[in-house]
C-alpha cells in the first residue's frame, strides 16, 4: 500500500511518476515542480522513492534517470543542517560548501565591475582547489565508505555531477588564460548555478545518507585520508573528537561476536559474550594475542617490520627500502588485481591526481565517473582476453602534459593478474633538446644563484 506522509510527498510522487512513465516531458515536469512544490526534506524524498518503487518502477530505472529527477526537483529538495561536532568530517564538508558559496558571491560582485584578469585568476585559483580537495575527498573517501555499506549510487551518479562542475571550472579557466574575456564572462552564470546546485544536492541527500550509514568510528578512520588530500579554503580540522576508550561511555566499536579461538586466557566464549573493547583495555591483551599467533606460525608484526627482508625477483630489499623506492619514483603507480579491485598506489609527493587510502579495496568501476566506466572495463576486458598488452593516453591539464600508460600484468604462465597504471607529468621531458652528458646542476644555480 502506498503511503503519503504529506501533500508535498504526494505531489512529488505524482510529478516524477508522470515523467518516468512518459506522461509528461522534462520541461512540463520541471514547471510543475516549481509551481506546486516549495520544499522537500531528505526523509520526504525517501518516501517519494519508496512510492515510485511501489508503483512498479524498478530501482535501476530510477537510478538511470537520477540526473533528470534531481534536476526536476532542483531548488526544492533541501536539508536542515545536522548538529555535529565542529571537526566531524561531514561538518568539514559543509564548512567547505559555505566557503564555496562565499567565493561565488565574490565572483558575482566582480561581474559588476571592470574586468581585471588578476582578480579573476585569484578566484579561479581557489575554485581549482575545490576540484583538487573537496571533490577528491568525496570521491575517494566518502563514496568509498558508502560502497562498503552497499550504497553505491553516489559513485555511479553523483560523480557525473561532480565532473560537470569540475569541467566547467576548468574550461572557464582556459578561456580566462586564453584572453577570451567575453566567452569567459558569458560562462560564469552556468558555472555558479551548477556548483550551487551540487552543494544543495550534497546537503540534501549525500550527507544525511552518510550520517545514517557510517559509524562514528568509521568517520574517525576517514580522517587520515582526508588530511592526506587536504581541504578547501578552511583550516585543517583538529583530530575528529578523540576515541573514547571507556567501554561504559560513548559509542562502542562494532567488534562483538569475534570468533577468536585461543588456548590463552582470552577465551573465545568470553570475547563472544562481552565487548572486545574491554579485552583490548587489558594490558596483557596484545602480548597474549601475539604469543597465540606466533604459536601457529603467524607473525603479527612481520608486515610492519621495516627491517624485514624480502626476496624480490632480482635482489633482496627491506620493507623500508621498498616503500622508499616507491615513494621516490618519478611516476605514479596504481595496481588493480584480476578481480578489478584496487590493491595499491604509490604515495609520492608529486602525485598527478589526489588519492587516499580509502581507494584500497575498492571496485575499480566505482573509482571513475559513470561516463568513463565503459572505457575502463573495455581496457581490462582486452587485457584479460589477451587481445592487448598495453595502451596509453595523454592530456594537457593546468599547463602540464600528463602521460598515462596501462599495462596488463601476467604471471610466468601468461595468466592475467591485473592492470598496472603508470602516470607522469612529462612537461619538462617534452621540452628537452640536444643533449646533456655532464653534471651541470642548472636547477640549483637558478634556485640558489651562482656561488
C-alpha positions, -999 to 999 in steps of 0.1 A, spaced: 0 0 0 13 34 -9 16 59 20 19 96 15 33 114 46 22 148 34 9 168 5 45 175 -8 53 138 -9 21 131 -28 27 159 -53 64 150 -59 54 113 -64 28 123 -90 52 146 -108 80 121 -110 57 93 -118 43 112 -148 79 120 -160 91 84 -156 60 69 -173 63 93 -203 30 111 -195 49 144 -191 82 156 -206 111 171 -186 101 207 -191 65 202 -181 76 182 -150 101 209 -140 75 236 -144 50 216 -123 76 210 -95 85 247 -94 49 259 -93 34 232 -70 62 223 -46 80 246 -22 103 223 -1 111 186 2 133 172 30 155 141 26 131 120 45 103 131 22 123 122 -8 129 87 6 92 83 8 88 96 -28 113 70 -40 95 42 -20 63 53 -35 78 51 -70 90 16 -63 56 6 -51 41 20 -83 62 -6 -102 93 15 -112 125 -5 -108 154 7 -87 177 6 -118 153 26 -139 150 53 -112 188 54 -109 193 57 -147 170 88 -146 185 102 -114 201 132 -131 168 143 -146 148 136 -114 173 157 -95 171 185 -120 133 185 -118 135 189 -80 164 214 -81 159 241 -55 131 222 -39 150 193 -22 165 209 9 181 198 41 183 210 77 219 212 89 229 184 112 241 191 148 276 178 146 310 183 164 329 211 148 355 189 132 333 159 122 341 151 85 306 159 74 307 192 93 340 199 74 323 193 40 295 217 50 321 243 60 337 240 26 303 244 10 299 276 29 334 288 17 324 279 -19 292 300 -16 312 329 -2 336 326 -31 308 325 -57 293 357 -40 327 374 -45 328 363 -81 293 377 -87 304 410 -73 333 410 -97 309 406 -126 295 441 -118 329 457 -120 355 464 -147 372 432 -158 407 428 -142 423 395 -151 444 390 -120 413 393 -98 396 365 -117 427 344 -117 427 346 -79 390 334 -79 398 305 -102 429 295 -84 407 290 -54 379 272 -74 406 248 -87 413 239 -51 376 228 -48 383 203 -75 415 190 -60 404 187 -24 366 187 -18 358 165 -48 388 143 -43 379 136 -7 343 130 -15 350 106 -44 379 87 -28 369 88 8 332 93 13 320 74 -18 343 45 -9 330 42 26 294 43 13 302 15 -12 314 -7 17 278 -3 31 263 -15 -2 253 21 -12 270 29 -45 246 54 -60 269 84 -53 298 66 -71 276 58 -101 256 90 -104 268 119 -83 303 116 -97 289 127 -130 275 159 -114 309 164 -98 327 162 -131 302 185 -148 311 212 -123 348 204 -124 349 205 -162 330 238 -163 355 254 -139 385 240 -159 370 252 -193 364 287 -179 399 289 -166 412 281 -201 391 309 -215 404 333 -189 441 323 -195 435 325 -233 422 360 -231 387 352 -243 371 376 -220 336 377 -235 333 339 -236 346 337 -201 321 362 -187 293 345 -205 301 311 -189 300 324 -153 263 321 -146 261 285 -156 292 276 -136 279 292 -104 244 277 -108 259 242 -114 281 245 -83 254 258 -60 231 231 -73 257 204 -65 262 218 -30 225 216 -24 224 180 -36 252 171 -12 235 187 18 200 174 9 209 138 2 246 127 3 254 140 39 222 128 56 227 93 40 263 92 51 254 101 87 228 73 86 251 46 72 286 54 85 295 49 121 315 74 142 344 50 144 344 48 106 343 86 103 373 88 126 391 63 103 385 86 74 403 115 89 438 103 80 429 100 43 411 134 44 442 150 58 463 134 31 442 150 4 436 184 20 408 209 25 392 238 6 395 273 19 393 262 56 419 254 82 429 218 86 404 204 112 416 192 145 415 154 150 379 143 150 368 140 186 392 115 203 382 79 206 367 72 240 383 41 254 359 38 283 336 9 273 309 23 295 307 57 277 301 68 242 298 46 211 314 11 212 333 -4 184 313 -29 164 336 -57 172 314 -81 191 309 -118 183 346 -121 173 353 -158 166 386 -160 183 398 -194 194 426 -194 219 444 -216 245 454 -184 264 434 -165 290 415 -148 262 387 -175 258 365 -174 228 334 -176 249 343 -145 269 350 -125 238 318 -136 221 297 -127 250 315 -95 260 327 -64 244 361 -67 227 369 -31 238 371 -45 274 396 -71 263 417 -45 245 419 -25 277 436 -54 293 473 -46 293 482 -82 286 458 -85 256 482 -76 228 510 -97 243 488 -127 247 474 -123 212 509 -120 197 520 -151 216 490 -170 203 496 -160 167 533 -169 169 524 -204 182 506 -211 150 533 -197 128 518 -162 123 540 -131 129 517 -102 136 545 -77 133 560 -90 101 541 -67 78 551 -37 98 587 -45 105 606 -21 82 638 -42 86 621 -74 73 640 -86 42 621 -98 11 635 -119 -18 624 -98 -48 629 -110 -83 664 -95 -87 677 -89 -52 669 -85 -15 652 -55 -1 639 -45 33 603 -33 36 616 2 44 637 2 12 607 -10 -9 585 18 4 612 44 -1 617 33 -37 580 36 -44 579 70 -26 607 84 -47 597 72 -81 591 100 -106 560 82 -118 527 74 -101 518 37 -100 485 21 -92 476 -16 -93 442 -33 -99 441 -70 -94 424 -97 -116 391 -92 -97 391 -55 -106 399 -44 -70 423 -16 -63 452 -30 -43 479 -5 -43 491 30 -52 524 49 -47 524 77 -22 545 103 -40 547 140 -33 543 149 -69 511 128 -73 493 139 -105 458 132 -92 448 130 -55 444 96 -39 439 84 -4 439 51 14 401 49 10 406 37 -25 423 5 -14 399 -25 -17 375 -6 -39 359 -19 -71 377 0 -99 343 7 -116 335 29 -87 367 49 -89 356 65 -122 326 86 -132 298 68 -150 307 81 -184 343 67 -181 334 32 -167 328 16 -201 363 26 -213 379 13 -182 361 -21 -185 370 -23 -222 407 -20 -213 405 -46 -186 385 -70 -208 410 -67 -237 439 -73 -212 421 -103 -196 414 -119 -230 450 -114 -241 439 -92 -270 461 -63 -258 491 -59 -235 492 -21 -232 475 12 -241 485 48 -234 468 82 -232 480 118 -228 463 151 -220 471 187 -211 460 198 -177 466 231 -160 496 238 -182 511 203 -177 514 175 -202 503 142 -185 512 108 -199 492 78 -188 502 42 -196 483 10 -188 500 -25 -189 485 -59 -185 501 -78 -156 506 -115 -162 524 -143 -144 550 -167 -158 522 -188 -173 507 -157 -190 477 -158 -166 461 -124 -162 468 -110 -127 457 -74 -131 464 -40 -145 493 -16 -137 487 21 -143 516 45 -146 511 83 -148 537 110 -151 539 147 -157 562 148 -187 561 185 -194 598 190 -188 608 158 -207 589 170 -238 608 203 -237 643 188 -237 665 193 -267 701 185 -277 719 165 -250 734 167 -215 763 144 -207 779 163 -178 767 173 -144 756 210 -145 731 215 -116 713 242 -136 683 239 -115 703 246 -83 720 276 -99 686 291 -107 673 284 -72 703 295 -51 723 316 -75 760 313 -85 785 307 -57 
